[in-house]
Amino acid sequence: MLTADHYARLGLARIYDKVLAGERLSVEDGAQLYACNDMNAIGALAHHVRTRLNGDKAYYVLNRHVNYTNICVNGCLFCAFQKEKADQPGAYLLSVDDIVAKISDHGGMPFNEIHIVGGCHPKLPLSFFEEAIRKVKTAFPSIVVKAFTAVEIAHFATLEGITTLEVLTRLKAAGLEMMPGGGAEIFAPAVREKICPRKSTADEWLRVHGEAHSLGLSTNCTILFGHIESVADRLDHLDRLRRQQDVSGGFTCCIPLPFLTENSLLKLPEERYGEHNGMDKLKTIALSRLMLDNIPHIKAYWVMLGVKMAQTALYFGADDLDGTIVEEKIGHDAGAQSDQAMTTTQLDEMIRRSGFTPVRRDAFYNPVPPESGTCGCACKGGAA
């Protein structure tokens, strides 16, 4: 941590005192921090909070992503993944058996978590997803099924003519244990109207997560930044997340997601491209850690940040790198240049070389003891 005098010279003495005392920062505090160009000062505050919460641990999970379809009715401008119609080139839809096969085709590797999300398909009934979860849990009883964004849940409810709480209750009965945090994008209504006008509103997104928490389902949350939103929009988004956490308490992790400018219909104003840089990404991750005092983990999602930026983010408040992934389509269709997958050995080495202690975890951040095999799992040395 830098000295108190250093923060006083920056006009941040009051914020410095609040961080050290573990007090909540206001939205105005966040704006003042964001306006500061001393990245070391911001990073040190975020690192202090990260260390207080999680020590020198950096987490990762042996997981597998499955994107079951890219056919979607929402047509979000920033999304390079979606196809509006089934007959468009590149459109696809996995069957239930395809989903199970995707988990099965890596030598019986003991994934701790399966992450299932996709587009809002115009015709798939809720029974399709109930069957998919049941078949996954039958084939892999110990795997945690983390599936369906709040936007998908709301879409299922509309198609079925039932409430989102009823959808969540049925999916939980089928074996759903956790929800990812996608679909939050940015909560500001004016921005949301421009980038994703057909998607669930911010209020609906927050309500669905609150309902999931009421059922005992843990969830993640996200913020999509670096497009046409303002700093005030980012801070409002973070404030709304922590206010929801105050009420329902089920957010496990927040994932700040940088907007990827490649292959998107959303074109930034020319002056915004200069803001889309590493400093902005690290500052937003640090602000996420500092503002979200009631959410235990901040993820540096290596798929969208890239490996080197994700490693650096561990010093700016992040304590988690996600995991092995295996196959990811949404970020890569948007222009992510990272690899599709990493082995547990690579993740372990990536963390150690950054100066942190790697902890393989399950979906709920419980440590998973290393097993046999060169990649840290029970397979015969294969890549995750």
Secondary structure as GFF3:
##gff-version 3
##sequence-region A 1 384
A	DSSP	alpha_helix	4	9	.	.	.	ID=ss1
A	DSSP	alpha_helix	13	21	.	.	.	ID=ss2
A	DSSP	alpha_helix	27	35	.	.	.	ID=ss3
A	DSSP	alpha_helix	39	54	.	.	.	ID=ss4
A	DSSP	beta_strand	57	61	.	.	.	ID=ss5
A	DSSP	beta_strand	63	67	.	.	.	ID=ss6
A	DSSP	alpha_helix	96	104	.	.	.	ID=ss7
A	DSSP	beta_strand	113	117	.	.	.	ID=ss8
A	DSSP	alpha_helix	126	139	.	.	.	ID=ss9
A	DSSP	beta_strand	144	147	.	.	.	ID=ss10
A	DSSP	alpha_helix	150	160	.	.	.	ID=ss11
A	DSSP	alpha_helix	164	174	.	.	.	ID=ss12
A	DSSP	beta_strand	178	179	.	.	.	ID=ss13
A	DSSP	alpha_helix	189	195	.	.	.	ID=ss14
A	DSSP	alpha_helix	202	214	.	.	.	ID=ss15
A	DSSP	beta_strand	218	225	.	.	.	ID=ss16
A	DSSP	alpha_helix	231	248	.	.	.	ID=ss17
A	DSSP	beta_strand	251	258	.	.	.	ID=ss18
A	DSSP	alpha_helix	270	273	.	.	.	ID=ss19
A	DSSP	alpha_helix	278	291	.	.	.	ID=ss20
A	DSSP	beta_strand	297	298	.	.	.	ID=ss21
A	DSSP	alpha_helix	302	305	.	.	.	ID=ss22
A	DSSP	alpha_helix	307	313	.	.	.	ID=ss23
A	DSSP	beta_strand	320	323	.	.	.	ID=ss24
A	DSSP	alpha_helix	330	333	.	.	.	ID=ss25
A	DSSP	alpha_helix	344	353	.	.	.	ID=ss26
A	DSSP	beta_strand	357	361	.	.	.	ID=ss27
###
